[in-house]
Amino acid sequence: MVKMTILFRHPLDEANFEQHYVDALALIEKLPNIQRRQACLVLGSPAGRSPYRRILELYFADNDQMDAALRSAEGAAAGALLMRTIGRDVEIIFADVYEE
């Protein structure tokens, strides 16, 4: 299993960010091949305030399924919206997931 993690940094304008986040999430949830998703509102960290406001994790069976999802029409639309509206406040990482 693999996952794509989208880390959303704290924005300058929280209300504007939240509207863009909701719009982006609606598109992201239409990606094909998603096995599981987790949407998180970050509460903090042991050191205090986290640099992140929200975390979104999307799980796929394998890299090919994730790649197909990202290259789909839905993936292109979601990516374009993210970059246009929240782009500088987003970090995206891909990871192998090992579960027992």
C-alpha positions in Angstrom: 0.0 0.0 0.0 1.1 3.6 -0.7 -0.2 6.9 0.5 -0.1 10.5 -0.6 0.1 12.9 2.3 -0.9 16.5 1.8 0.3 18.8 4.5 -1.5 22.2 4.7 0.5 24.9 6.5 -1.2 27.6 8.6 -2.4 30.2 6.2 -2.5 34.0 6.7 -6.2 34.1 6.0 -7.9 31.1 7.8 -11.4 31.7 6.5 -10.3 31.9 2.9 -8.1 28.8 3.4 -11.0 26.8 4.8 -13.2 27.6 1.8 -10.4 26.6 -0.6 -9.7 23.5 1.4 -13.4 22.4 1.3 -13.5 23.0 -2.5 -10.2 21.0 -3.0 -11.3 18.2 -0.7 -14.5 17.8 -2.8 -12.4 17.3 -5.9 -9.8 15.1 -4.2 -12.4 12.7 -2.9 -13.4 12.0 -6.5 -10.0 10.6 -7.4 -10.3 7.0 -8.6 -8.7 4.0 -6.8 -8.7 5.5 -3.3 -8.6 2.7 -0.8 -8.9 4.8 2.3 -8.6 8.5 3.3 -8.0 10.4 6.5 -8.7 14.1 6.9 -7.1 15.6 10.0 -7.4 18.9 11.7 -4.0 19.4 13.5 -4.4 20.3 17.2 -0.8 20.9 18.0 2.5 19.1 18.8 4.5 18.4 21.9 6.5 21.6 21.2 3.3 23.7 20.9 1.8 25.0 17.7 2.4 22.8 14.7 3.4 24.3 11.4 0.4 22.5 9.8 -3.3 23.3 9.9 -4.6 20.2 8.2 -3.3 16.9 7.0 -5.0 14.8 4.3 -3.8 11.2 3.7 -5.0 9.2 0.7 -4.2 5.5 0.5 -3.9 3.4 -2.7 -3.2 -0.3 -3.4 0.1 0.5 -5.1 2.1 3.1 -7.0 0.4 2.4 -10.3 -3.0 3.0 -8.7 -1.9 6.2 -7.2 -0.3 7.4 -10.4 -3.4 6.6 -12.3 -5.5 8.6 -9.8 -3.1 11.6 -10.0 -3.1 11.5 -13.8 -6.9 11.2 -14.1 -9.1 14.1 -15.0 -10.1 14.4 -11.4 -6.5 14.4 -10.3 -5.6 17.1 -12.8 -8.6 19.3 -11.6 -7.8 18.8 -7.9 -4.1 19.5 -8.5 -4.8 22.7 -10.5 -7.2 23.9 -7.8 -4.8 23.2 -5.0 -1.9 25.0 -6.7 -4.1 28.0 -7.8 -5.7 28.5 -4.4 -3.5 27.0 -1.6 -0.2 26.2 -3.5 2.4 27.8 -1.4 0.9 26.5 1.8 0.9 22.9 0.7 3.5 20.1 0.9 2.9 16.8 -0.7 4.8 13.6 0.1 4.5 9.9 -1.1 5.2 7.0 1.1 5.2 3.2 1.2 3.0 2.0 4.0 3.9 -1.1 6.0 1.2 -2.6 8.2 1.0 -5.8 10.1 
